[in-house]
């Protein structure tokens, strides 16, 4: 069974940085597309950043100029570097991978930005 294992969340002060990691385990197939979404309390899940085949990258409006996504195909992993974090970045962050046409979601990891 394929699982996405997320790590790197936690509590950070405004203006700080965090790096999220997500690794796909339990599969011999590569995830062509991997990315991050987030859901804040009372809000819908939204795109943060997604990395597709090659250098095809898309960012949500909230992530532009502050977050950077990278992908390690050999490790079947995706990373999200988040800089200059704001209070409104507080949310549960979910990793998503598309493997052989199937959407796979991680369990989510909490990111809290607070002074």
ROZA-173543 format. One record per atom (N, C-alpha, C, O): x, y, z; residue in one letter; chain. Coordinates in Angstrom, 2 decimals. Example, Ala and Ser with C-alpha at 12.3 -4.5 7.8 and 13.67 -1.06 7.14 Angstrom:
REM residues 2
ATOM 13.19 -5.69 7.80 a A
ATOM 12.30 -4.50 7.80 a A
ATOM 13.20 -3.30 7.80 a A
ATOM 14.24 -3.32 8.46 a A
ATOM 12.85 -2.25 7.08 s A
ATOM 13.67 -1.06 7.14 s A
ATOM 12.90 0.03 7.87 s A
ATOM 13.41 1.14 8.04 s A
***
This chain:
REM residues 115
ATOM 0.84 -1.19 0.00 x A
ATOM 0.00 0.00 0.00 x A
ATOM 0.88 1.24 0.00 x A
ATOM 1.81 1.36 0.79 x A
ATOM 0.57 2.15 -0.88 x A
ATOM 1.36 3.37 -0.99 x A
ATOM 1.02 4.32 0.14 x A
ATOM -0.15 4.53 0.45 x A
ATOM 2.03 4.87 0.75 x A
ATOM 1.83 5.86 1.80 x A
ATOM 2.72 7.06 1.54 x A
ATOM 3.85 6.93 1.05 x A
ATOM 2.21 8.23 1.87 x A
ATOM 2.99 9.46 1.81 x A
ATOM 3.34 9.83 3.25 x A
ATOM 2.45 10.03 4.08 x A
ATOM 4.61 9.91 3.53 x A
ATOM 5.08 10.21 4.88 x A
ATOM 5.58 11.65 4.90 x A
ATOM 6.55 12.00 4.23 x A
ATOM 4.89 12.48 5.67 x A
ATOM 5.19 13.91 5.77 x A
ATOM 5.97 14.20 7.04 x A
ATOM 5.79 13.54 8.06 x A
ATOM 6.83 15.20 6.97 x A
ATOM 7.57 15.62 8.14 x A
ATOM 7.98 17.08 7.99 x A
ATOM 7.92 17.65 6.90 x A
ATOM 8.38 17.68 9.10 x A
ATOM 8.93 19.02 9.06 x A
ATOM 8.02 20.13 9.57 x A
ATOM 8.42 21.29 9.62 x A
ATOM 6.80 19.79 9.93 x A
ATOM 5.91 20.82 10.44 x A
ATOM 6.26 21.23 11.86 x A
ATOM 7.22 20.74 12.45 x A
ATOM 5.46 22.14 12.40 x A
ATOM 5.69 22.57 13.77 x A
ATOM 5.27 23.99 14.00 x A
ATOM 4.49 24.57 13.24 x A
ATOM 5.80 24.56 15.06 x A
ATOM 5.50 25.92 15.48 x A
ATOM 6.65 26.84 15.12 x A
ATOM 7.81 26.53 15.38 x A
ATOM 6.32 27.96 14.52 x A
ATOM 7.35 28.92 14.12 x A
ATOM 6.80 30.33 14.30 x A
ATOM 5.60 30.56 14.20 x A
ATOM 7.68 31.26 14.56 x A
ATOM 7.27 32.66 14.72 x A
ATOM 7.09 33.32 13.36 x A
ATOM 7.67 32.87 12.37 x A
ATOM 6.29 34.35 13.30 x A
ATOM 6.15 35.10 12.04 x A
ATOM 7.51 35.54 11.51 x A
ATOM 8.36 36.01 12.26 x A
ATOM 7.68 35.39 10.20 x A
ATOM 8.95 35.71 9.58 x A
ATOM 9.92 34.55 9.55 x A
ATOM 10.96 34.63 8.90 x A
ATOM 9.60 33.48 10.24 x A
ATOM 10.48 32.32 10.27 x A
ATOM 10.31 31.41 9.08 x A
ATOM 9.57 31.71 8.14 x A
ATOM 11.03 30.29 9.12 x A
ATOM 11.04 29.35 8.00 x A
ATOM 10.81 27.93 8.48 x A
ATOM 11.13 27.56 9.62 x A
ATOM 10.24 27.14 7.59 x A
ATOM 10.09 25.71 7.81 x A
ATOM 10.30 25.00 6.48 x A
ATOM 10.09 25.58 5.41 x A
ATOM 10.72 23.75 6.56 x A
ATOM 10.87 22.93 5.35 x A
ATOM 10.10 21.64 5.55 x A
ATOM 10.41 20.84 6.43 x A
ATOM 9.10 21.45 4.72 x A
ATOM 8.30 20.24 4.77 x A
ATOM 8.86 19.21 3.79 x A
ATOM 9.35 19.54 2.71 x A
ATOM 8.78 17.95 4.20 x A
ATOM 9.23 16.85 3.36 x A
ATOM 8.11 15.83 3.23 x A
ATOM 7.30 15.64 4.14 x A
ATOM 8.09 15.17 2.09 x A
ATOM 7.09 14.13 1.84 x A
ATOM 7.75 13.06 0.98 x A
ATOM 8.30 13.35 -0.08 x A
ATOM 7.67 11.83 1.46 x A
ATOM 8.25 10.70 0.73 x A
ATOM 7.17 9.66 0.46 x A
ATOM 6.40 9.30 1.35 x A
ATOM 7.12 9.20 -0.76 x A
ATOM 6.19 8.13 -1.14 x A
ATOM 6.84 6.78 -0.88 x A
ATOM 7.92 6.49 -1.41 x A
ATOM 6.19 5.96 -0.07 x A
ATOM 6.73 4.65 0.27 x A
ATOM 5.73 3.57 -0.10 x A
ATOM 4.52 3.80 -0.17 x A
ATOM 6.27 2.39 -0.32 x A
ATOM 5.41 1.25 -0.62 x A
ATOM 5.06 1.12 -2.08 x A
ATOM 4.09 0.45 -2.43 x A
ATOM 5.86 1.75 -2.95 x A
ATOM 5.60 1.64 -4.38 x A
ATOM 6.92 1.60 -5.16 x A
ATOM 7.92 2.18 -4.75 x A
ATOM 6.88 0.91 -6.28 x A
ATOM 8.06 0.89 -7.14 x A
ATOM 7.91 1.89 -8.28 x A
ATOM 8.81 2.07 -9.09 x A
ATOM 6.76 2.54 -8.33 x A
ATOM 6.47 3.48 -9.41 x A
ATOM 6.78 4.91 -8.99 x A
ATOM 6.64 5.28 -7.82 x A
ATOM 7.21 5.68 -9.95 x A
ATOM 7.52 7.09 -9.67 x A
ATOM 6.25 7.92 -9.66 x A
ATOM 5.32 7.68 -10.42 x A
ATOM 6.25 8.90 -8.78 x A
ATOM 5.15 9.86 -8.74 x A
ATOM 5.49 10.98 -9.71 x A
ATOM 6.37 11.80 -9.45 x A
ATOM 4.79 11.02 -10.82 x A
ATOM 5.09 12.05 -11.81 x A
ATOM 4.79 13.44 -11.28 x A
ATOM 5.49 14.40 -11.61 x A
ATOM 3.76 13.55 -10.48 x A
ATOM 3.37 14.84 -9.93 x A
ATOM 3.27 14.72 -8.42 x A
ATOM 2.63 13.80 -7.90 x A
ATOM 3.89 15.65 -7.73 x A
ATOM 3.79 15.72 -6.27 x A
ATOM 3.63 17.17 -5.86 x A
ATOM 4.13 18.07 -6.52 x A
ATOM 2.92 17.36 -4.78 x A
ATOM 2.72 18.74 -4.37 x A
ATOM 2.16 18.86 -2.97 x A
ATOM 2.02 17.89 -2.23 x A
ATOM 1.84 20.09 -2.63 x A
ATOM 1.34 20.42 -1.29 x A
ATOM 0.06 21.24 -1.39 x A
ATOM -0.09 22.13 -2.22 x A
ATOM -0.85 20.90 -0.51 x A
ATOM -2.07 21.66 -0.32 x A
ATOM -2.17 21.98 1.16 x A
ATOM -1.46 21.39 1.98 x A
ATOM -3.05 22.89 1.50 x A
ATOM -3.24 23.20 2.91 x A
ATOM -4.69 23.52 3.20 x A
ATOM -5.45 23.93 2.32 x A
ATOM -5.05 23.32 4.46 x A
ATOM -6.41 23.62 4.89 x A
ATOM -6.37 24.26 6.26 x A
ATOM -5.93 23.65 7.23 x A
ATOM -6.84 25.49 6.31 x A
ATOM -6.94 26.22 7.57 x A
ATOM -8.32 25.97 8.17 x A
ATOM -9.25 25.62 7.45 x A
ATOM -8.46 26.14 9.48 x A
ATOM -9.76 25.92 10.12 x A
ATOM -10.86 26.76 9.48 x A
ATOM -10.71 27.97 9.32 x A
ATOM -11.95 26.12 9.12 x A
ATOM -13.08 26.82 8.54 x A
ATOM -12.94 27.19 7.09 x A
ATOM -13.80 27.87 6.53 x A
ATOM -11.84 26.75 6.47 x A
ATOM -11.61 27.09 5.06 x A
ATOM -11.46 25.82 4.22 x A
ATOM -11.25 24.73 4.74 x A
ATOM -11.59 26.00 2.92 x A
ATOM -11.43 24.88 2.01 x A
ATOM -9.94 24.59 1.78 x A
ATOM -9.08 25.45 1.97 x A
ATOM -9.69 23.37 1.37 x A
ATOM -8.31 23.00 1.04 x A
ATOM -7.89 23.76 -0.22 x A
ATOM -8.65 23.87 -1.18 x A
ATOM -6.66 24.27 -0.19 x A
ATOM -6.19 25.07 -1.31 x A
ATOM -4.80 24.61 -1.75 x A
ATOM -4.04 24.04 -0.97 x A
ATOM -4.51 24.89 -2.99 x A
ATOM -3.20 24.57 -3.54 x A
ATOM -2.14 25.47 -2.93 x A
ATOM -2.33 26.68 -2.80 x A
ATOM -1.02 24.86 -2.55 x A
ATOM 0.15 25.63 -2.15 x A
ATOM 1.16 25.62 -3.30 x A
ATOM 1.54 26.66 -3.82 x A
ATOM 1.57 24.42 -3.70 x A
ATOM 2.52 24.29 -4.80 x A
ATOM 2.50 22.86 -5.30 x A
ATOM 2.30 21.93 -4.53 x A
ATOM 2.71 22.70 -6.60 x A
ATOM 2.75 21.37 -7.18 x A
ATOM 3.86 21.33 -8.22 x A
ATOM 4.09 22.30 -8.95 x A
ATOM 4.54 20.19 -8.27 x A
ATOM 5.64 20.02 -9.22 x A
ATOM 5.30 18.82 -10.09 x A
ATOM 5.10 17.70 -9.60 x A
ATOM 5.25 19.07 -11.37 x A
ATOM 4.90 18.01 -12.30 x A
ATOM 6.11 17.46 -13.02 x A
ATOM 7.23 17.49 -12.50 x A
ATOM 5.87 16.98 -14.19 x A
ATOM 6.94 16.40 -15.00 x A
ATOM 7.92 17.49 -15.42 x A
ATOM 7.51 18.59 -15.79 x A
ATOM 9.19 17.19 -15.36 x A
ATOM 10.21 18.17 -15.72 x A
ATOM 10.20 19.33 -14.74 x A
ATOM 10.21 19.13 -13.53 x A
ATOM 10.20 20.53 -15.27 x A
ATOM 10.23 21.72 -14.42 x A
ATOM 8.87 22.37 -14.30 x A
ATOM 8.76 23.53 -13.91 x A
ATOM 7.84 21.64 -14.65 x A
ATOM 6.49 22.19 -14.60 x A
ATOM 6.07 22.41 -13.14 x A
ATOM 5.85 21.45 -12.41 x A
ATOM 5.96 23.67 -12.74 x A
ATOM 5.66 24.01 -11.35 x A
ATOM 4.54 25.04 -11.31 x A
ATOM 4.46 25.95 -12.13 x A
ATOM 3.69 24.86 -10.33 x A
ATOM 2.59 25.83 -10.15 x A
ATOM 2.45 26.16 -8.67 x A
ATOM 2.50 25.27 -7.82 x A
ATOM 2.27 27.43 -8.39 x A
ATOM 2.11 27.89 -7.01 x A
ATOM 0.74 28.53 -6.82 x A
ATOM 0.19 29.16 -7.73 x A
ATOM 0.21 28.35 -5.62 x A
ATOM -0.98 29.09 -5.25 x A
ATOM -0.61 30.53 -4.96 x A
ATOM 0.56 30.84 -4.73 x A
ATOM -1.58 31.39 -4.98 x A
ATOM -1.31 32.83 -4.80 x A
ATOM -0.62 33.11 -3.47 x A
ATOM 0.21 34.01 -3.37 x A
ATOM -0.97 32.35 -2.44 x A
ATOM -0.41 32.61 -1.12 x A
ATOM 1.05 32.21 -1.02 x A
ATOM 1.76 32.67 -0.12 x A
ATOM 1.52 31.37 -1.92 x A
ATOM 2.87 30.84 -1.81 x A
ATOM 3.88 31.56 -2.70 x A
ATOM 5.09 31.42 -2.51 x A
ATOM 3.39 32.33 -3.64 x A
ATOM 4.30 32.97 -4.59 x A
ATOM 5.28 33.89 -3.87 x A
ATOM 4.89 34.65 -2.98 x A
ATOM 6.53 33.80 -4.26 x A
ATOM 7.62 34.66 -3.77 x A
ATOM 8.07 34.32 -2.36 x A
ATOM 9.05 34.90 -1.88 x A
ATOM 7.40 33.39 -1.67 x A
ATOM 7.82 33.03 -0.32 x A
ATOM 8.14 31.55 -0.17 x A
ATOM 8.99 31.17 0.63 x A
ATOM 7.46 30.71 -0.94 x A
ATOM 7.64 29.27 -0.83 x A
ATOM 8.31 28.75 -2.09 x A
ATOM 8.20 29.33 -3.17 x A
ATOM 9.02 27.63 -1.91 x A
ATOM 9.68 27.01 -3.05 x A
ATOM 9.53 25.49 -2.96 x A
ATOM 9.82 24.88 -1.93 x A
ATOM 9.08 24.90 -4.05 x A
ATOM 8.89 23.46 -4.09 x A
ATOM 10.00 22.82 -4.89 x A
ATOM 10.45 23.35 -5.90 x A
ATOM 10.45 21.66 -4.42 x A
ATOM 11.45 20.90 -5.15 x A
ATOM 11.10 19.42 -5.07 x A
ATOM 10.37 18.99 -4.17 x A
ATOM 11.61 18.66 -6.01 x A
ATOM 11.24 17.24 -6.12 x A
ATOM 12.49 16.42 -6.39 x A
ATOM 13.32 16.79 -7.22 x A
ATOM 12.60 15.32 -5.68 x A
ATOM 13.69 14.39 -5.88 x A
ATOM 13.09 13.11 -6.46 x A
ATOM 12.51 12.30 -5.74 x A
ATOM 13.24 12.94 -7.76 x A
ATOM 12.62 11.80 -8.42 x A
ATOM 13.22 10.47 -7.95 x A
ATOM 12.52 9.46 -7.86 x A
ATOM 14.50 10.48 -7.66 x A
ATOM 15.15 9.25 -7.24 x A
ATOM 14.61 8.76 -5.89 x A
ATOM 14.55 7.56 -5.63 x A
ATOM 14.21 9.70 -5.05 x A
ATOM 13.69 9.35 -3.73 x A
ATOM 12.17 9.34 -3.69 x A
ATOM 11.57 9.03 -2.66 x A
ATOM 11.55 9.69 -4.80 x A
ATOM 10.09 9.81 -4.81 x A
ATOM 9.63 10.75 -3.69 x A
ATOM 8.73 10.43 -2.92 x A
ATOM 10.29 11.91 -3.64 x A
ATOM 10.05 12.84 -2.54 x A
ATOM 9.82 14.25 -3.08 x A
ATOM 10.27 14.61 -4.16 x A
ATOM 9.10 15.02 -2.29 x A
ATOM 8.87 16.42 -2.61 x A
ATOM 9.08 17.24 -1.34 x A
ATOM 8.79 16.78 -0.23 x A
ATOM 9.60 18.44 -1.53 x A
ATOM 9.93 19.30 -0.41 x A
ATOM 9.29 20.67 -0.62 x A
ATOM 9.09 21.11 -1.75 x A
ATOM 8.97 21.32 0.48 x A
ATOM 8.42 22.67 0.42 x A
ATOM 9.20 23.55 1.39 x A
ATOM 9.08 23.40 2.61 x A
ATOM 9.98 24.45 0.85 x A
ATOM 10.69 25.43 1.66 x A
ATOM 9.79 26.64 1.84 x A
ATOM 9.38 27.27 0.86 x A
ATOM 9.48 26.96 3.07 x A
ATOM 8.58 28.07 3.36 x A
ATOM 9.35 29.14 4.14 x A
ATOM 9.83 28.89 5.24 x A
ATOM 9.45 30.29 3.57 x A
ATOM 10.15 31.41 4.18 x A
ATOM 9.19 32.56 4.46 x A
ATOM 8.10 32.64 3.89 x A
ATOM 9.62 33.44 5.35 x A
ATOM 8.80 34.61 5.69 x A
ATOM 7.36 34.21 6.03 x A
ATOM 6.41 34.77 5.50 x A
ATOM 7.24 33.25 6.90 x A
ATOM 5.91 32.73 7.24 x A
ATOM 5.08 33.78 7.94 x A
ATOM 5.58 34.60 8.70 x A
ATOM 3.78 33.72 7.68 x A
ATOM 2.82 34.67 8.22 x A
ATOM 1.80 33.93 9.08 x A
ATOM 1.66 32.71 8.99 x A
ATOM 1.11 34.69 9.91 x A
ATOM 0.08 34.08 10.75 x A
ATOM -0.93 33.30 9.92 x A
ATOM -1.39 32.23 10.32 x A
ATOM -1.27 33.84 8.77 x A
ATOM -2.28 33.22 7.92 x A
ATOM -1.80 31.96 7.20 x A
ATOM -2.58 31.30 6.51 x A
ATOM -0.53 31.61 7.37 x A
ATOM -0.03 30.35 6.82 x A
ATOM -0.34 29.17 7.74 x A
ATOM -0.10 28.02 7.39 x A
ATOM -0.87 29.47 8.91 x A
ATOM -1.24 28.41 9.84 x A
ATOM -2.31 27.52 9.22 x A
ATOM -3.37 27.99 8.80 x A
ATOM -2.02 26.23 9.16 x A
ATOM -2.93 25.29 8.52 x A
ATOM -2.37 23.87 8.65 x A
ATOM -1.23 23.68 9.10 x A
ATOM -3.18 22.91 8.27 x A
ATOM -2.68 21.55 8.08 x A
ATOM -2.25 21.44 6.63 x A
ATOM -3.02 21.74 5.72 x A
ATOM -1.02 21.01 6.43 x A
ATOM -0.46 20.90 5.09 x A
ATOM -0.50 19.42 4.67 x A
ATOM -0.06 18.53 5.39 x A
ATOM -1.02 19.21 3.48 x A
ATOM -1.17 17.85 2.95 x A
ATOM -0.29 17.65 1.72 x A
ATOM -0.25 18.49 0.82 x A
ATOM 0.39 16.55 1.71 x A
ATOM 1.15 16.14 0.54 x A
ATOM 0.24 15.33 -0.37 x A
ATOM -0.59 14.54 0.09 x A
ATOM 0.39 15.54 -1.67 x A
ATOM -0.37 14.78 -2.65 x A
ATOM 0.55 14.29 -3.75 x A
ATOM 1.44 15.01 -4.21 x A
ATOM 0.33 13.05 -4.16 x A
ATOM 1.10 12.49 -5.26 x A
ATOM 0.15 11.82 -6.24 x A
ATOM -0.88 11.27 -5.85 x A
ATOM 0.51 11.87 -7.49 x A
ATOM -0.24 11.14 -8.52 x A
ATOM 0.66 10.02 -9.00 x A
ATOM 1.70 10.24 -9.62 x A
ATOM 0.22 8.80 -8.71 x A
ATOM 1.01 7.62 -9.05 x A
ATOM 0.14 6.70 -9.89 x A
ATOM -0.89 6.20 -9.45 x A
ATOM 0.58 6.49 -11.10 x A
ATOM -0.15 5.65 -12.06 x A
ATOM -1.61 6.10 -12.18 x A
ATOM -2.53 5.28 -12.27 x A
ATOM -1.79 7.40 -12.19 x A
ATOM -3.11 7.96 -12.40 x A
ATOM -3.98 8.05 -11.16 x A
ATOM -5.12 8.51 -11.22 x A
ATOM -3.45 7.62 -10.03 x A
ATOM -4.23 7.65 -8.79 x A
ATOM -3.74 8.78 -7.88 x A
ATOM -2.54 8.99 -7.72 x A
ATOM -4.70 9.49 -7.29 x A
ATOM -4.36 10.52 -6.31 x A
ATOM -4.12 9.88 -4.95 x A
ATOM -4.97 9.16 -4.43 x A
ATOM -2.96 10.16 -4.41 x A
ATOM -2.61 9.66 -3.08 x A
ATOM -2.39 10.87 -2.17 x A
ATOM -1.68 11.80 -2.54 x A
ATOM -3.00 10.84 -1.00 x A
ATOM -2.87 11.95 -0.05 x A
ATOM -2.16 11.49 1.21 x A
ATOM -2.33 10.36 1.67 x A
ATOM -1.37 12.39 1.77 x A
ATOM -0.80 12.16 3.08 x A
ATOM -1.81 12.47 4.17 x A
ATOM -2.90 12.98 3.89 x A
ATOM -1.45 12.18 5.38 x A
ATOM -2.36 12.39 6.51 x A
ATOM -2.41 13.85 6.94 x A
ATOM -3.33 14.26 7.65 x A
ATOM -1.44 14.61 6.53 x A
ATOM -1.42 16.02 6.88 x A
ATOM -0.46 16.30 8.03 x A
ATOM -0.24 15.46 8.90 x A
ATOM 0.09 17.48 8.00 x A
ATOM 1.03 17.88 9.05 x A
ATOM 0.72 19.33 9.43 x A
ATOM 0.49 20.18 8.57 x A
ATOM 0.73 19.58 10.73 x A
ATOM 0.35 20.90 11.23 x A
ATOM 1.51 21.89 11.13 x A
ATOM 2.64 21.60 11.52 x A
ATOM 1.20 23.05 10.61 x A
ATOM 2.11 24.19 10.61 x A
ATOM 1.41 25.32 11.35 x A
ATOM 0.32 25.74 10.96 x A
ATOM 2.02 25.80 12.41 x A
ATOM 1.44 26.88 13.20 x A
ATOM 2.41 28.05 13.25 x A
ATOM 3.56 27.91 13.67 x A
ATOM 1.93 29.19 12.81 x A
ATOM 2.73 30.41 12.85 x A
ATOM 2.14 31.30 13.93 x A
ATOM 1.00 31.74 13.84 x A
ATOM 2.94 31.54 14.95 x A
ATOM 2.43 32.28 16.10 x A
ATOM 3.57 32.96 16.83 x A
ATOM 4.69 32.43 16.90 x A
ATOM 3.27 34.13 17.38 x A
ATOM 4.28 34.82 18.17 x A
ATOM 4.13 34.48 19.65 x A
ATOM 4.89 34.97 20.48 x A
***
